């Protein structure tokens, strides 16, 4: 089966990216054909610095490799290097109802957040995402709950295209992790972990021990001292329990039992030690790759050629079915 998922190059990756997506990718690449683009075209729908974007693209590629994505098993490339992404996106624009785009939750949220930069790209973002998925005849798409609505629109678009122009695209299905699909911010456990909420909201996957200690020990908890999973009444400690559980491979029940009659401080100290242990190999490997940028660029170049073969094949069929020369 072919899997596709991507991350925007908007700076350092955090534990939410890893637990919600990349950890799952590492398992999927063992037995499936995986396509993992760095989706830079999505990143330019909001204000950005061009020099930072170039740096962040390479930084994201280095991060992919440091975390364990294997370029021999998975196709890792930069989205904008394959022109068929934008070509297919435009063609899909012609069959996508405007009403479908206007009801997208993420568009409504971004519209409020970027009132001074309300561009057509924000509205058409889900169509580009649909093009990313359909271009590679994807079977499964690992997504967080916040992207599930976009995938449903992708399926609507694929069905609409197939009905009008003949069977062309596969019907992609969502693959949502049972746990970790939505890691919350350390400083506001009612919001999803995001760099946009400030440096105290997230923990970098490549943080040093001092930063890990500082951020975890200052993470927001809840009234009382009981270590109990209850997202509604105790969102802070519940979020930390999920993080502890996923990095330790211990169930939340086991952790509740282990920390029974113990306070938040002791729990946080053990979480700090666990994260230092688990994240150190990532940090060490990333540091090594940062001095081998030529090697990283060569991987992207070779993987782009692989992606190009798949994209060209799909677009040849799309143009033929749509009556384009």
Secondary structure per residue as TSV (DSSP state, phi and psi in degrees):
chain	resnum	aa	ss	phi	psi
A	1	X	-	360.0	146.6
A	2	X	E	-99.1	130.4
A	3	X	E	-112.9	140.1
A	4	X	E	-136.4	135.6
A	5	X	-	-160.5	151.2
A	6	X	-	-145.1	165.5
A	7	X	B	-130.9	141.3
A	8	X	-	-74.1	140.5
A	9	X	-	-83.6	78.2
A	10	X	S	-115.5	24.0
A	11	X	S	120.3	-169.3
A	12	X	-	-61.1	142.9
A	13	X	-	-80.0	147.9
A	14	X	B	-119.3	175.2
A	15	X	H	-62.9	-24.5
A	16	X	H	-65.8	-41.0
A	17	X	H	-61.6	-40.7
A	18	X	I	-69.9	-52.0
A	19	X	I	-70.9	-32.7
A	20	X	I	-84.8	-20.0
A	21	X	I	-140.2	-64.5
A	22	X	I	-63.2	-37.0
A	23	X	H	-58.2	-38.5
A	24	X	H	-70.3	-38.0
A	25	X	H	-59.8	-40.4
A	26	X	H	-60.1	-36.5
A	27	X	H	-74.2	-40.6
A	28	X	H	-65.7	-35.5
A	29	X	H	-67.8	-15.1
A	30	X	H	-67.9	-35.5
A	31	X	H	-126.3	-0.5
A	32	X	S	-130.8	164.6
A	33	X	E	-85.2	115.3
A	34	X	E	-114.1	139.6
A	35	X	E	-122.2	116.6
A	36	X	E	-124.5	82.2
A	37	X	E	-74.7	151.4
A	38	X	E	-91.8	107.7
A	39	X	-	-86.9	76.1
A	40	X	H	-70.2	-28.2
A	41	X	H	-66.9	-28.9
A	42	X	H	-72.2	-30.6
A	43	X	H	-71.9	-17.3
A	44	X	T	-93.2	9.2
A	45	X	T	-81.0	-10.4
A	46	X	S	-122.5	161.4
A	47	X	-	-54.5	136.8
A	48	X	-	-154.2	164.6
A	49	X	-	-103.5	120.6
A	50	X	H	-54.7	-39.7
A	51	X	H	-65.9	-39.6
A	52	X	H	-65.0	-37.7
A	53	X	H	-62.6	-46.2
A	54	X	H	-57.9	-45.2
A	55	X	H	-64.2	-42.3
A	56	X	H	-67.8	-30.9
A	57	X	H	-63.1	-48.3
A	58	X	H	-66.3	-39.4
A	59	X	H	-60.3	-40.6
A	60	X	H	-67.9	-40.4
A	61	X	H	-61.6	-43.7
A	62	X	H	-61.2	-42.0
A	63	X	H	-63.1	-44.0
A	64	X	H	-52.8	-48.5
A	65	X	H	-69.3	-40.2
A	66	X	H	-64.1	-31.6
A	67	X	T	-83.6	-10.0
A	68	X	T	116.5	3.6
A	69	X	-	-69.5	132.7
A	70	X	-	-104.3	113.9
A	71	X	T	-66.3	-10.7
A	72	X	T	-84.3	-23.1
A	73	X	T	-105.6	-27.9
A	74	X	E	-123.5	153.0
A	75	X	E	-95.7	112.3
A	76	X	E	-113.3	118.6
A	77	X	E	-154.1	173.0
A	78	X	E	-97.4	123.7
A	79	X	G	-50.0	-46.7
A	80	X	G	-68.0	-13.5
A	81	X	G	-75.2	-15.0
A	82	X	-	-108.5	102.3
A	83	X	T	-64.1	-19.9
A	84	X	H	-64.7	-20.9
A	85	X	H	-61.0	-48.0
A	86	X	H	-75.5	-33.1
A	87	X	H	-63.5	-49.6
A	88	X	H	-65.3	-37.5
A	89	X	H	-57.1	-44.6
A	90	X	H	-64.5	-43.3
A	91	X	H	-63.2	-39.0
A	92	X	H	-70.3	-25.0
A	93	X	H	-57.6	-33.2
A	94	X	T	-74.9	-10.8
A	95	X	T	-120.0	0.3
A	96	X	S	-92.3	120.3
A	97	X	-	-62.8	135.4
A	98	X	H	-59.5	-35.7
A	99	X	H	-61.7	-33.2
A	100	X	H	-65.2	-39.2
A	101	X	H	-71.1	-39.5
A	102	X	H	-69.7	-18.8
A	103	X	T	-91.9	-2.9
A	104	X	-	-65.2	126.4
A	105	X	H	-59.4	-42.9
A	106	X	H	-64.9	-34.7
A	107	X	H	-64.5	-42.3
A	108	X	H	-62.7	-42.0
A	109	X	H	-67.3	-44.3
A	110	X	H	-67.6	-32.2
A	111	X	H	-62.9	-38.3
A	112	X	H	-72.6	-36.7
A	113	X	H	-74.9	-35.8
A	114	X	T	-120.5	58.2
A	115	X	G	-58.9	-32.2
A	116	X	G	-86.4	-2.4
A	117	X	G	-134.8	45.4
A	118	X	-	-81.3	86.7
A	119	X	-	-103.8	166.1
A	120	X	H	-64.3	-26.8
A	121	X	H	-61.4	-35.8
A	122	X	H	-63.3	-39.4
A	123	X	H	-71.1	-39.1
A	124	X	H	-90.5	1.3
A	125	X	H	-47.4	-46.9
A	126	X	H	-65.1	-25.5
A	127	X	H	-72.9	-40.1
A	128	X	H	-63.5	-38.9
A	129	X	H	-63.4	-40.3
A	130	X	H	-62.6	-41.0
A	131	X	H	-63.1	-42.2
A	132	X	H	-54.7	-45.4
A	133	X	H	-73.9	-48.8
A	134	X	H	-72.4	-28.8
A	135	X	H	-58.9	-31.5
A	136	X	T	-104.9	15.8
A	137	X	T	48.9	55.0
A	138	X	-	-76.4	139.3
A	139	X	S	-92.3	-45.5
A	140	X	E	-130.5	140.7
A	141	X	E	-124.7	108.4
A	142	X	E	-69.4	117.8
A	143	X	-	-136.3	154.8
A	144	X	-	-82.6	169.2
A	145	X	G	-60.9	-29.3
A	146	X	G	-70.7	-18.8
A	147	X	G	-103.7	-1.0
A	148	X	H	-61.5	-37.9
A	149	X	H	-63.8	-38.8
A	150	X	H	-64.9	-38.5
A	151	X	H	-67.5	-37.3
A	152	X	H	-62.2	-38.7
A	153	X	H	-65.0	-38.8
A	154	X	H	-57.2	-42.6
A	155	X	H	-67.1	-37.1
A	156	X	H	-62.7	-45.9
A	157	X	H	-63.3	-44.2
A	158	X	H	-60.8	-44.0
A	159	X	H	-64.8	-42.4
A	160	X	H	-62.0	-43.9
A	161	X	H	-64.6	-47.5
A	162	X	H	-61.5	-37.7
A	163	X	H	-68.0	-36.2
A	164	X	H	-84.4	-40.1
A	165	X	H	-115.7	2.3
A	166	X	-	98.5	157.0
A	167	X	S	-55.5	114.5
A	168	X	-	-130.1	-43.1
A	169	X	S	-111.9	151.5
A	170	X	-	-75.8	163.6
A	171	X	-	-99.0	97.6
A	172	X	-	-73.1	143.2
A	173	X	E	-110.2	150.3
A	174	X	E	-80.2	143.6
A	175	X	E	-123.9	98.7
A	176	X	-	-103.6	123.9
A	177	X	-	-61.8	141.5
A	178	X	S	-65.4	-34.0
A	179	X	S	-130.9	146.3
A	180	X	S	85.3	3.4
A	181	X	S	-63.0	-23.7
A	182	X	S	-145.3	91.8
A	183	X	-	-83.4	133.5
A	184	X	B	-92.4	162.8
A	185	X	-	-65.6	142.5
A	186	X	S	-68.6	-29.3
A	187	X	S	-97.7	-5.9
A	188	X	-	-156.0	84.7
A	189	X	T	-68.2	6.8
A	190	X	T	-99.1	-2.6
A	191	X	S	-123.3	149.7
A	192	X	B	-65.2	141.9
A	193	X	-	-57.5	127.0
A	194	X	-	-157.8	144.8
A	195	X	G	-66.3	-25.1
A	196	X	G	-67.0	-15.5
A	197	X	G	-88.8	3.9
A	198	X	-	104.3	163.1
A	199	X	G	-62.8	-25.1
A	200	X	G	-80.3	-7.2
A	201	X	G	-80.6	-25.7
A	202	X	-	-132.8	163.1
A	203	X	-	-121.1	118.7
A	204	X	B	-62.3	145.9
A	205	X	T	-69.4	-14.7
A	206	X	T	-117.6	24.4
A	207	X	-	-67.6	147.8
A	208	X	-	-83.4	167.1
A	209	X	H	-54.0	-39.0
A	210	X	H	-64.0	-41.4
A	211	X	H	-67.6	-41.1
A	212	X	H	-58.8	-47.8
A	213	X	H	-61.7	-45.6
A	214	X	H	-61.2	-46.3
A	215	X	H	-74.3	-39.1
A	216	X	H	-72.0	-42.3
A	217	X	H	-67.0	-25.9
A	218	X	T	-97.6	2.3
A	219	X	S	-61.9	141.4
A	220	X	-	-65.4	131.5
A	221	X	-	-117.8	-153.3
A	222	X	-	-132.3	166.6
A	223	X	S	-57.3	147.6
A	224	X	S	90.5	-178.2
A	225	X	-	-127.5	-2.0
A	226	X	-	-71.2	130.5
A	227	X	-	-87.5	90.8
A	228	X	-	-139.7	138.8
A	229	X	-	-81.5	113.2
A	230	X	B	-157.4	85.9
A	231	X	T	-55.1	-30.2
A	232	X	T	-79.1	-47.3
A	233	X	T	-89.5	-28.8
A	234	X	B	-133.5	66.4
A	235	X	H	-64.6	-32.6
A	236	X	H	-66.3	-56.2
A	237	X	H	-70.0	-29.7
A	238	X	H	-63.6	-41.2
A	239	X	H	-63.8	-43.7
A	240	X	H	-66.9	-33.7
A	241	X	H	-63.9	-41.2
A	242	X	H	-62.5	-45.7
A	243	X	H	-60.4	-46.3
A	244	X	H	-60.6	-45.8
A	245	X	H	-61.8	-45.7
A	246	X	H	-72.0	-31.9
A	247	X	H	-82.8	-23.7
A	248	X	H	-99.7	-13.3
A	249	X	T	63.7	24.0
A	250	X	-	-105.0	144.2
A	251	X	-	-70.2	159.1
A	252	X	H	-63.5	-34.7
A	253	X	H	-60.3	-44.0
A	254	X	H	-61.0	-41.8
A	255	X	H	-68.9	-39.0
A	256	X	H	-60.8	-40.1
A	257	X	H	-68.3	-42.4
A	258	X	H	-62.7	-38.7
A	259	X	T	-101.8	17.0
A	260	X	T	-62.5	134.1
A	261	X	T	67.7	14.9
A	262	X	-	-113.8	152.4
A	263	X	-	-89.1	176.9
A	264	X	H	-61.6	-40.4
A	265	X	H	-59.1	-45.8
A	266	X	H	-66.0	-40.0
A	267	X	H	-60.9	-47.3
A	268	X	H	-64.0	-39.0
A	269	X	H	-61.3	-41.0
A	270	X	H	-69.4	-35.0
A	271	X	H	-66.5	-40.4
A	272	X	H	-58.0	-48.6
A	273	X	H	-61.0	-40.2
A	274	X	H	-63.9	-46.8
A	275	X	H	-67.1	-37.6
A	276	X	H	-59.7	-44.2
A	277	X	H	-64.6	-45.3
A	278	X	H	-77.0	-33.1
A	279	X	H	-88.5	-20.3
A	280	X	H	-57.2	-42.8
A	281	X	H	-60.9	-36.7
A	282	X	H	-63.0	-46.6
A	283	X	H	-63.4	-41.6
A	284	X	H	-66.7	-43.1
A	285	X	H	-68.4	-39.4
A	286	X	H	-62.4	-41.6
A	287	X	H	-60.0	-39.8
A	288	X	H	-66.3	-40.3
A	289	X	H	-71.1	-28.0
A	290	X	H	-62.0	-24.7
A	291	X	T	-92.8	5.2
A	292	X	-	-126.2	48.6
A	293	X	H	-63.3	-34.7
A	294	X	H	-60.7	-41.3
A	295	X	H	-62.6	-43.7
A	296	X	H	-64.8	-43.0
A	297	X	H	-64.5	-35.1
A	298	X	H	-66.5	-38.8
A	299	X	H	-60.8	-45.5
A	300	X	H	-62.0	-42.0
A	301	X	H	-61.7	-48.9
A	302	X	H	-66.0	-39.1
A	303	X	H	-72.0	-29.6
A	304	X	H	-62.0	-39.6
A	305	X	H	-62.5	-38.1
A	306	X	H	-65.5	-44.7
A	307	X	H	-64.1	-36.9
A	308	X	H	-61.3	-38.7
A	309	X	H	-60.4	-45.9
A	310	X	H	-66.6	-44.6
A	311	X	H	-65.3	-42.6
A	312	X	H	-62.7	-39.3
A	313	X	H	-62.5	-46.2
A	314	X	H	-64.0	-45.2
A	315	X	H	-67.4	-30.9
A	316	X	H	-60.9	-41.4
A	317	X	H	-71.3	-39.7
A	318	X	H	-61.3	-48.6
A	319	X	H	-62.3	-42.8
A	320	X	H	-61.5	-47.0
A	321	X	H	-68.9	-29.3
A	322	X	H	-85.2	-5.7
A	323	X	T	85.8	17.1
A	324	X	-	-88.4	147.2
A	325	X	-	-82.2	360.0
